[in-house]
Every structure is written in C-alpha cells, then in structure tokens.
Amino acid sequence: MRLLDEDEAINPALSVVNLVDVFLVLVAALLIAIAQNPLNPFMAEDVTVIKNAGKNDMEIIVKKGTTIEHFKSEGKTGSGSGKKAGTAYEMADGSIIYVKE
C-alpha cells in the first residue's frame, strides 16, 4: 500500500480519490431525494394514471395499496345493458342536482 502512504503533495491521485467519494455521496443523496419527491404520483396509496386519454391506444394504470393493474383499450366504444336511473340538472350556480325516477 505504497500509494496511500505517500504525501498528497507528491501524489495528486489521492485528492482525486477524495473527489470521487464526495461525488458518490452527492449522487446517493440526489437519488434519495428523487425517490421521496412528494410530486411522485406513485407515492400515494391509491393512484389512477391515464395514458393517451380518448385515443384508440389509451391505457389506464390503477394502483391500490401495493397492487398495480393495467387496462388497455381495444379501440371500441363500450356498451352494456341497463335502464335510465334518473336525470341530472345543472343549476345556475354550477351545482348539479340528481332526480331519481
């Protein structure tokens, strides 16, 4: 270990080793900050992400707790059976009233 016993004034490589250590600590701190960013949508308990909304290749990603589900659009309009349940009216102040039939 002759390299570590030398004086820093004689061997400038020792100061470069110290710089590498500083940058490694800096990179680790930045990675932790990115992972704990409050704007990260996957940090919340329940999240729904819609990709390409309204297009034929739309994809919906739903995260509930630790479960993640992917739903891909087939490009078809949905249909089903049912009956009319009531009427919704929008008032002048912007509120919506639902009247059951």
MMTF fields as JSON, N, C-alpha, C and O atoms, coordinates in Angstrom:
{
  "mmtfVersion": "1.0.0",
  "mmtfProducer": "UNKNOWN",
  "numBonds": 403,
  "numAtoms": 404,
  "numGroups": 101,
  "numChains": 1,
  "numModels": 1,
  "chainsPerModel": [1],
  "groupsPerChain": [101],
  "chainIdList": ["A"],
  "bondAtomList": [4, 2, 8, 6, 12, 10, 16, 14, 20, 18, 24, 22, 28, 26, 32, 30, 36, 34, 40, 38, 44, 42, 48, 46, 52, 50, 56, 54, 60, 58, 64, 62, 68, 66, 72, 70, 76, 74, 80, 78, 84, 82, 88, 86, 92, 90, 96, 94, 100, 98, 104, 102, 108, 106, 112, 110, 116, 114, 120, 118, 124, 122, 128, 126, 132, 130, 136, 134, 140, 138, 144, 142, 148, 146, 152, 150, 156, 154, 160, 158, 164, 162, 168, 166, 172, 170, 176, 174, 180, 178, 184, 182, 188, 186, 192, 190, 196, 194, 200, 198, 204, 202, 208, 206, 212, 210, 216, 214, 220, 218, 224, 222, 228, 226, 232, 230, 236, 234, 240, 238, 244, 242, 248, 246, 252, 250, 256, 254, 260, 258, 264, 262, 268, 266, 272, 270, 276, 274, 280, 278, 284, 282, 288, 286, 292, 290, 296, 294, 300, 298, 304, 302, 308, 306, 312, 310, 316, 314, 320, 318, 324, 322, 328, 326, 332, 330, 336, 334, 340, 338, 344, 342, 348, 346, 352, 350, 356, 354, 360, 358, 364, 362, 368, 366, 372, 370, 376, 374, 380, 378, 384, 382, 388, 386, 392, 390, 396, 394, 400, 398],
  "bondOrderList": [1, 1, 1, 1, 1, 1, 1, 1, 1, 1, 1, 1, 1, 1, 1, 1, 1, 1, 1, 1, 1, 1, 1, 1, 1, 1, 1, 1, 1, 1, 1, 1, 1, 1, 1, 1, 1, 1, 1, 1, 1, 1, 1, 1, 1, 1, 1, 1, 1, 1, 1, 1, 1, 1, 1, 1, 1, 1, 1, 1, 1, 1, 1, 1, 1, 1, 1, 1, 1, 1, 1, 1, 1, 1, 1, 1, 1, 1, 1, 1, 1, 1, 1, 1, 1, 1, 1, 1, 1, 1, 1, 1, 1, 1, 1, 1, 1, 1, 1, 1],
  "groupList": [{"groupName": "MET", "atomNameList": ["N", "CA", "C", "O"], "elementList": ["N", "C", "C", "O"], "formalChargeList": [0, 0, 0, 0], "bondAtomList": [1, 0, 2, 1, 3, 2], "bondOrderList": [1, 1, 2], "singleLetterCode": "M", "chemCompType": "L-PEPTIDE LINKING"}, {"groupName": "ARG", "atomNameList": ["N", "CA", "C", "O"], "elementList": ["N", "C", "C", "O"], "formalChargeList": [0, 0, 0, 0], "bondAtomList": [1, 0, 2, 1, 3, 2], "bondOrderList": [1, 1, 2], "singleLetterCode": "R", "chemCompType": "L-PEPTIDE LINKING"}, {"groupName": "LEU", "atomNameList": ["N", "CA", "C", "O"], "elementList": ["N", "C", "C", "O"], "formalChargeList": [0, 0, 0, 0], "bondAtomList": [1, 0, 2, 1, 3, 2], "bondOrderList": [1, 1, 2], "singleLetterCode": "L", "chemCompType": "L-PEPTIDE LINKING"}, {"groupName": "ASP", "atomNameList": ["N", "CA", "C", "O"], "elementList": ["N", "C", "C", "O"], "formalChargeList": [0, 0, 0, 0], "bondAtomList": [1, 0, 2, 1, 3, 2], "bondOrderList": [1, 1, 2], "singleLetterCode": "D", "chemCompType": "L-PEPTIDE LINKING"}, {"groupName": "GLU", "atomNameList": ["N", "CA", "C", "O"], "elementList": ["N", "C", "C", "O"], "formalChargeList": [0, 0, 0, 0], "bondAtomList": [1, 0, 2, 1, 3, 2], "bondOrderList": [1, 1, 2], "singleLetterCode": "E", "chemCompType": "L-PEPTIDE LINKING"}, {"groupName": "ALA", "atomNameList": ["N", "CA", "C", "O"], "elementList": ["N", "C", "C", "O"], "formalChargeList": [0, 0, 0, 0], "bondAtomList": [1, 0, 2, 1, 3, 2], "bondOrderList": [1, 1, 2], "singleLetterCode": "A", "chemCompType": "L-PEPTIDE LINKING"}, {"groupName": "ILE", "atomNameList": ["N", "CA", "C", "O"], "elementList": ["N", "C", "C", "O"], "formalChargeList": [0, 0, 0, 0], "bondAtomList": [1, 0, 2, 1, 3, 2], "bondOrderList": [1, 1, 2], "singleLetterCode": "I", "chemCompType": "L-PEPTIDE LINKING"}, {"groupName": "ASN", "atomNameList": ["N", "CA", "C", "O"], "elementList": ["N", "C", "C", "O"], "formalChargeList": [0, 0, 0, 0], "bondAtomList": [1, 0, 2, 1, 3, 2], "bondOrderList": [1, 1, 2], "singleLetterCode": "N", "chemCompType": "L-PEPTIDE LINKING"}, {"groupName": "PRO", "atomNameList": ["N", "CA", "C", "O"], "elementList": ["N", "C", "C", "O"], "formalChargeList": [0, 0, 0, 0], "bondAtomList": [1, 0, 2, 1, 3, 2], "bondOrderList": [1, 1, 2], "singleLetterCode": "P", "chemCompType": "L-PEPTIDE LINKING"}, {"groupName": "SER", "atomNameList": ["N", "CA", "C", "O"], "elementList": ["N", "C", "C", "O"], "formalChargeList": [0, 0, 0, 0], "bondAtomList": [1, 0, 2, 1, 3, 2], "bondOrderList": [1, 1, 2], "singleLetterCode": "S", "chemCompType": "L-PEPTIDE LINKING"}, {"groupName": "VAL", "atomNameList": ["N", "CA", "C", "O"], "elementList": ["N", "C", "C", "O"], "formalChargeList": [0, 0, 0, 0], "bondAtomList": [1, 0, 2, 1, 3, 2], "bondOrderList": [1, 1, 2], "singleLetterCode": "V", "chemCompType": "L-PEPTIDE LINKING"}, {"groupName": "PHE", "atomNameList": ["N", "CA", "C", "O"], "elementList": ["N", "C", "C", "O"], "formalChargeList": [0, 0, 0, 0], "bondAtomList": [1, 0, 2, 1, 3, 2], "bondOrderList": [1, 1, 2], "singleLetterCode": "F", "chemCompType": "L-PEPTIDE LINKING"}, {"groupName": "GLN", "atomNameList": ["N", "CA", "C", "O"], "elementList": ["N", "C", "C", "O"], "formalChargeList": [0, 0, 0, 0], "bondAtomList": [1, 0, 2, 1, 3, 2], "bondOrderList": [1, 1, 2], "singleLetterCode": "Q", "chemCompType": "L-PEPTIDE LINKING"}, {"groupName": "THR", "atomNameList": ["N", "CA", "C", "O"], "elementList": ["N", "C", "C", "O"], "formalChargeList": [0, 0, 0, 0], "bondAtomList": [1, 0, 2, 1, 3, 2], "bondOrderList": [1, 1, 2], "singleLetterCode": "T", "chemCompType": "L-PEPTIDE LINKING"}, {"groupName": "LYS", "atomNameList": ["N", "CA", "C", "O"], "elementList": ["N", "C", "C", "O"], "formalChargeList": [0, 0, 0, 0], "bondAtomList": [1, 0, 2, 1, 3, 2], "bondOrderList": [1, 1, 2], "singleLetterCode": "K", "chemCompType": "L-PEPTIDE LINKING"}, {"groupName": "GLY", "atomNameList": ["N", "CA", "C", "O"], "elementList": ["N", "C", "C", "O"], "formalChargeList": [0, 0, 0, 0], "bondAtomList": [1, 0, 2, 1, 3, 2], "bondOrderList": [1, 1, 2], "singleLetterCode": "G", "chemCompType": "PEPTIDE LINKING"}, {"groupName": "HIS", "atomNameList": ["N", "CA", "C", "O"], "elementList": ["N", "C", "C", "O"], "formalChargeList": [0, 0, 0, 0], "bondAtomList": [1, 0, 2, 1, 3, 2], "bondOrderList": [1, 1, 2], "singleLetterCode": "H", "chemCompType": "L-PEPTIDE LINKING"}, {"groupName": "TYR", "atomNameList": ["N", "CA", "C", "O"], "elementList": ["N", "C", "C", "O"], "formalChargeList": [0, 0, 0, 0], "bondAtomList": [1, 0, 2, 1, 3, 2], "bondOrderList": [1, 1, 2], "singleLetterCode": "Y", "chemCompType": "L-PEPTIDE LINKING"}],
  "groupTypeList": [0, 1, 2, 2, 3, 4, 3, 4, 5, 6, 7, 8, 5, 2, 9, 10, 10, 7, 2, 10, 3, 10, 11, 2, 10, 2, 10, 5, 5, 2, 2, 6, 5, 6, 5, 12, 7, 8, 2, 7, 8, 11, 0, 5, 4, 3, 10, 13, 10, 6, 14, 7, 5, 15, 14, 7, 3, 0, 4, 6, 6, 10, 14, 14, 15, 13, 13, 6, 4, 16, 11, 14, 9, 4, 15, 14, 13, 15, 9, 15, 9, 15, 14, 14, 5, 15, 13, 5, 17, 4, 0, 5, 3, 15, 9, 6, 6, 17, 10, 14, 4],
  "groupIdList": [1, 2, 3, 4, 5, 6, 7, 8, 9, 10, 11, 12, 13, 14, 15, 16, 17, 18, 19, 20, 21, 22, 23, 24, 25, 26, 27, 28, 29, 30, 31, 32, 33, 34, 35, 36, 37, 38, 39, 40, 41, 42, 43, 44, 45, 46, 47, 48, 49, 50, 51, 52, 53, 54, 55, 56, 57, 58, 59, 60, 61, 62, 63, 64, 65, 66, 67, 68, 69, 70, 71, 72, 73, 74, 75, 76, 77, 78, 79, 80, 81, 82, 83, 84, 85, 86, 87, 88, 89, 90, 91, 92, 93, 94, 95, 96, 97, 98, 99, 100, 101],
  "secStructList": [7, 2, 2, 2, 2, 1, 7, 6, 6, 6, 7, 6, 2, 2, 2, 2, 2, 2, 2, 2, 2, 2, 2, 2, 2, 2, 2, 2, 2, 2, 2, 2, 2, 2, 2, 6, 7, 6, 6, 7, 4, 4, 4, 1, 1, 3, 3, 3, 3, 3, 3, 1, 6, 6, 1, 6, 6, 7, 3, 3, 3, 3, 3, 3, 6, 6, 3, 3, 3, 3, 3, 3, 7, 7, 1, 7, 7, 7, 7, 7, 7, 7, 7, 7, 7, 3, 3, 3, 3, 3, 7, 6, 6, 1, 7, 3, 3, 3, 3, 3, 7],
  "xCoordList": [0.824, 0.0, 0.878, 0.727, 1.778, 2.703, 1.979, 2.399, 0.879, 0.165, -0.477, -0.464, -1.04, -1.705, -0.737, -1.113, 0.475, 1.452, 2.148, 2.817, 2.009, 2.697, 1.996, 0.816, 2.735, 2.204, 1.325, 1.61, 0.252, -0.654, 0.045, -0.32, 1.018, 1.737, 2.547, 2.765, 2.994, 3.776, 2.864, 3.163, 1.744, 0.848, -0.528, -1.307, -0.847, -2.147, -3.323, -4.475, -3.066, -4.146, -4.929, -6.098, -4.316, -5.02, -6.143, -7.193, -5.949, -7.023, -8.159, -9.313, -7.844, -8.881, -9.742, -10.954, -9.133, -9.89, -10.882, -12.016, -10.487, -11.389, -12.543, -13.671, -12.297, -13.358, -14.376, -15.577, -13.901, -14.799, -15.723, -16.914, -15.194, -16.016, -17.088, -18.236, -16.726, -17.68, -18.797, -19.966, -18.453, -19.466, -20.369, -21.556, -19.844, -20.682, -21.726, -22.878, -21.337, -22.276, -23.322, -24.5, -22.907, -23.828, -24.854, -26.042, -24.411, -25.316, -26.306, -27.491, -25.85, -26.748, -27.797, -28.962, -27.41, -28.359, -29.396, -30.574, -28.985, -29.924, -30.915, -32.097, -30.445, -31.337, -32.377, -33.536, -31.978, -32.926, -33.936, -35.12, -33.48, -34.399, -35.417, -36.583, -35.0, -35.928, -36.94, -38.12, -36.502, -37.403, -38.447, -39.555, -38.121, -39.049, -39.737, -40.297, -39.709, -40.332, -41.842, -42.478, -42.429, -43.878, -44.706, -45.895, -44.126, -44.847, -44.861, -45.51, -44.166, -44.155, -45.545, -46.003, -46.238, -47.624, -47.752, -48.832, -46.706, -46.801, -46.47, -46.384, -46.285, -46.055, -47.368, -47.36, -48.481, -49.777, -50.296, -49.809, -51.278, -51.867, -52.572, -52.257, -53.539, -54.326, -54.118, -54.307, -53.724, -53.428, -54.03, -53.998, -54.585, -55.048, -54.355, -54.455, -53.65, -52.942, -53.564, -53.725, -53.918, -54.496, -53.512, -53.153, -53.073, -52.143, -52.923, -53.771, -52.646, -53.287, -54.807, -55.507, -55.309, -56.749, -57.563, -57.249, -58.607, -59.522, -59.048, -59.744, -57.886, -57.357, -57.54, -57.858, -57.336, -57.535, -56.56, -56.884, -55.359, -54.356, -54.299, -53.243, -55.428, -55.488, -55.162, -55.525, -54.47, -54.112, -54.4, -54.095, -54.979, -55.279, -54.478, -54.534, -53.734, -52.94, -53.533, -53.604, -53.955, -54.578, -53.707, -53.388, -53.318, -52.534, -53.377, -53.746, -53.68, -54.399, -53.512, -53.346, -52.943, -52.014, -50.758, -49.982, -50.548, -49.365, -49.716, -48.834, -51.002, -51.452, -51.527, -52.122, -50.927, -50.96, -51.627, -51.227, -52.662, -53.387, -53.29, -53.335, -53.155, -53.105, -54.353, -54.728, -54.98, -56.12, -55.808, -55.509, -55.873, -55.597, -56.879, -57.704, -57.028, -58.205, -58.098, -57.014, -59.233, -59.274, -59.733, -59.868, -59.975, -60.387, -61.863, -62.296, -62.654, -64.088, -64.843, -64.357, -66.034, -66.881, -67.572, -68.078, -67.597, -68.21, -69.729, -70.332, -70.325, -71.775, -72.188, -71.359, -73.455, -73.945, -75.444, -76.083, -76.004, -77.454, -77.777, -76.975, -78.924, -79.339, -80.583, -81.193, -80.958, -82.12, -81.797, -80.838, -82.584, -82.386, -82.695, -83.745, -81.769, -81.919, -82.433, -82.902, -82.358, -82.809, -82.286, -81.79, -82.402, -81.98, -81.118, -81.4, -80.077, -79.215, -79.441, -79.492, -79.577, -79.787, -78.656, -78.278, -78.119, -77.091, -77.769, -78.459, -77.572, -78.197, -77.36, -76.247, -77.896, -77.221, -75.914, -74.982, -75.829, -74.598, -73.544, -72.473, -73.83, -72.866, -73.06, -72.419, -73.91, -74.151, -75.026, -75.762, -74.937, -75.692, -76.647, -76.268, -77.894, -78.921, -79.352, -79.644, -79.389, -79.822, -81.211, -81.462, -82.14, -83.51, -83.739, -83.682, -84.001, -84.224, -85.623, -86.575, -85.739, -87.043, -87.753, -88.863],
  "yCoordList": [-1.167, 0.0, 1.244, 2.152, 1.242, 2.37, 3.635, 4.733, 3.504, 4.656, 5.475, 6.705, 4.807, 5.522, 6.146, 7.072, 5.668, 6.199, 7.448, 8.137, 7.75, 8.911, 10.204, 10.208, 11.282, 12.602, 13.094, 12.787, 13.861, 14.342, 15.31, 15.392, 16.025, 16.958, 16.205, 16.715, 14.996, 14.202, 13.467, 13.39, 12.924, 12.124, 12.792, 12.705, 13.458, 14.135, 13.162, 13.589, 11.884, 10.912, 10.734, 10.352, 11.0, 10.866, 11.887, 11.569, 13.105, 14.097, 13.751, 14.093, 13.076, 12.639, 11.565, 11.532, 10.688, 9.651, 10.305, 9.839, 11.355, 12.062, 12.708, 12.714, 13.241, 13.838, 12.791, 13.062, 11.61, 10.532, 10.168, 9.937, 10.115, 9.823, 10.898, 10.578, 12.14, 13.238, 13.124, 13.309, 12.822, 12.707, 11.498, 11.559, 10.411, 9.25, 9.58, 9.159, 10.318, 10.732, 11.68, 11.587, 12.582, 13.525, 12.798, 13.12, 11.833, 11.062, 10.265, 10.208, 9.663, 8.908, 9.831, 9.449, 11.025, 11.976, 12.41, 12.541, 12.634, 13.022, 11.896, 12.159, 10.657, 9.53, 9.376, 9.067, 9.585, 9.511, 10.64, 10.436, 11.836, 12.971, 12.742, 13.11, 12.146, 11.865, 10.804, 10.919, 9.784, 8.702, 9.177, 8.642, 10.164, 10.639, 11.935, 12.622, 12.28, 13.5, 13.436, 12.464, 14.449, 14.408, 14.535, 14.215, 14.985, 15.09, 13.774, 13.679, 12.766, 11.451, 10.841, 10.628, 10.55, 10.073, 8.699, 8.359, 7.899, 6.554, 6.484, 5.391, 7.636, 7.644, 7.558, 7.154, 7.92, 7.904, 6.474, 5.567, 6.28, 4.959, 4.467, 3.394, 5.262, 4.879, 5.911, 7.109, 5.427, 6.32, 5.733, 4.52, 6.608, 6.206, 7.093, 8.319, 6.47, 7.197, 6.803, 5.616, 7.808, 7.557, 8.038, 9.216, 7.132, 7.473, 7.552, 6.7, 8.55, 8.747, 8.778, 8.012, 9.649, 9.704, 9.989, 10.912, 9.198, 9.393, 8.861, 9.025, 8.229, 7.687, 6.17, 5.552, 5.586, 4.141, 3.31, 2.189, 3.853, 3.109, 3.564, 3.499, 4.02, 4.504, 3.372, 2.216, 3.737, 2.764, 3.375, 4.544, 2.601, 3.046, 2.182, 0.954, 2.838, 2.144, 2.515, 3.693, 1.515, 1.736, 1.094, -0.092, 1.897, 1.38, 1.522, 2.631, 0.398, 0.383, -0.312, -1.531, 0.479, -0.079, -0.583, 0.21, -1.895, -2.467, -3.176, -3.728, -3.171, -3.856, -2.868, -1.798, -3.219, -2.382, -3.165, -4.289, -2.561, -3.197, -2.323, -1.096, -2.971, -2.273, -2.638, -3.807, -1.629, -1.845, -1.177, 0.016, -1.927, -1.379, -1.323, -2.235, -0.226, -0.041, -0.9, -1.089, -1.412, -2.176, -1.301, -1.792, -0.02, 0.898, 0.862, 1.487, 0.152, 0.034, 0.853, 1.061, 1.314, 2.03, 1.032, 0.011, 1.315, 0.407, 0.416, 1.412, -0.69, -0.788, -1.742, -2.479, -1.727, -2.603, -2.515, -1.806, -3.233, -3.207, -2.506, -2.517, -1.912, -1.205, -0.396, -0.523, 0.435, 1.289, 2.68, 2.871, 3.628, 5.012, 5.124, 4.677, 5.725, 5.786, 7.14, 7.256, 8.15, 9.465, 10.528, 10.227, 11.782, 12.916, 13.831, 14.033, 14.379, 15.33, 16.715, 16.875, 17.722, 19.102, 19.962, 19.834, 20.84, 21.78, 23.104, 23.669, 23.591, 24.832, 26.026, 25.852, 27.228, 28.452, 28.681, 29.265, 28.233, 28.436, 27.366, 27.399, 26.416, 25.388, 24.076, 23.087, 24.029, 22.776, 21.858, 22.317, 20.573, 19.58, 18.871, 18.456, 18.735, 18.055, 16.816, 16.883, 15.691, 14.431, 14.111, 14.103, 13.839, 13.497, 12.048, 11.718, 11.192, 9.777, 9.587, 10.242, 8.705, 8.445, 7.294, 6.943],
  "zCoordList": [0.0, 0.0, 0.0, 0.818, -0.929, -1.048, -1.472, -1.108, -2.248, -2.767, -1.648, -1.701, -0.632, 0.445, 1.445, 2.164, 1.503, 2.445, 1.928, 2.697, 0.662, 0.086, 0.482, 0.832, 0.422, 0.735, -0.423, -1.58, -0.124, -1.162, -2.11, -3.283, -1.636, -2.5, -3.55, -4.649, -3.218, -4.156, -5.134, -6.325, -4.63, -5.461, -5.552, -4.603, -6.671, -6.807, -6.968, -6.894, -7.183, -7.338, -6.046, -6.088, -4.905, -3.636, -3.505, -2.947, -4.004, -3.938, -4.904, -4.645, -6.014, -6.949, -6.304, -6.518, -5.519, -4.823, -3.867, -3.75, -3.193, -2.286, -3.057, -2.564, -4.232, -5.044, -5.494, -5.523, -5.84, -6.241, -5.076, -5.284, -3.873, -2.697, -2.491, -2.183, -2.656, -2.493, -3.526, -3.191, -4.778, -5.822, -5.605, -5.926, -5.075, -4.775, -3.707, -3.816, -2.697, -1.651, -2.238, -1.895, -3.111, -3.749, -4.62, -4.575, -5.404, -6.257, -5.402, -5.732, -4.333, -3.452, -2.836, -2.734, -2.427, -1.848, -2.883, -2.55, -4.119, -5.176, -5.494, -5.715, -5.52, -5.773, -4.665, -4.942, -3.437, -2.324, -2.42, -2.154, -2.799, -2.932, -4.044, -3.896, -5.142, -6.249, -5.835, -6.163, -5.127, -4.721, -3.719, -3.692, -2.899, -1.884, -2.285, -1.431, -3.56, -4.053, -3.826, -4.232, -3.186, -2.932, -4.212, -4.195, -5.302, -6.563, -7.328, -8.369, -6.84, -7.472, -7.331, -6.208, -8.452, -8.339, -7.707, -7.226, -7.686, -7.154, -5.661, -5.102, -5.009, -3.566, -2.791, -1.628, -3.394, -2.713, -2.583, -3.258, -1.718, -1.514, -2.773, -3.289, -3.272, -4.44, -5.543, -5.333, -6.728, -7.852, -9.119, -9.325, -9.978, -11.297, -12.326, -12.264, -13.276, -14.323, -15.66, -15.948, -16.485, -17.8, -18.85, -18.875, -19.718, -20.8, -22.11, -22.377, -22.914, -24.22, -24.084, -24.746, -23.237, -22.945, -24.203, -24.955, -24.429, -25.541, -26.874, -27.876, -26.921, -28.173, -28.204, -27.188, -29.374, -29.519, -28.686, -28.292, -28.414, -27.649, -26.183, -25.554, -25.647, -24.274, -23.294, -23.51, -22.215, -21.18, -19.818, -19.584, -18.925, -17.569, -16.603, -16.658, -15.721, -14.707, -13.343, -12.994, -12.583, -11.28, -10.213, -10.29, -9.205, -8.076, -6.819, -6.433, -6.181, -4.915, -3.892, -3.925, -2.978, -1.995, -2.683, -3.215, -2.678, -3.335, -4.633, -5.291, -5.016, -6.229, -7.385, -7.249, -8.527, -9.724, -10.839, -11.145, -11.457, -12.555, -13.796, -13.707, -14.971, -16.26, -17.059, -17.152, -17.627, -18.508, -19.834, -19.867, -20.931, -22.259, -23.071, -23.03, -23.813, -24.649, -25.9, -26.452, -26.332, -27.576, -28.73, -29.851, -28.487, -29.539, -29.848, -30.816, -29.06, -29.296, -28.253, -27.141, -28.625, -27.691, -26.783, -27.248, -25.511, -24.56, -24.67, -25.071, -24.315, -24.315, -23.206, -22.671, -22.867, -21.819, -21.731, -22.508, -20.789, -20.62, -19.315, -18.381, -19.251, -18.051, -18.334, -19.396, -17.38, -17.557, -17.045, -16.297, -17.444, -17.037, -15.55, -15.09, -14.803, -13.358, -12.888, -11.756, -13.717, -13.292, -14.23, -15.315, -13.8, -14.613, -13.758, -12.577, -14.348, -13.656, -14.244, -15.464, -13.376, -13.788, -13.235, -12.07, -14.084, -13.631, -13.326, -14.175, -12.121, -11.683, -12.148, -12.645, -11.987, -12.431, -11.677, -12.23, -10.432, -9.653, -9.918, -9.313, -10.814, -11.172, -10.444, -10.798, -9.453, -8.736, -9.586, -10.458, -9.323, -10.081, -9.143, -8.048, -9.581, -8.793, -9.562, -10.756, -8.873, -9.467, -8.965, -7.76, -9.925, -9.573, -10.007, -11.192, -9.012, -9.278, -9.873, -9.449, -10.837, -11.456, -10.795, -11.194]
}
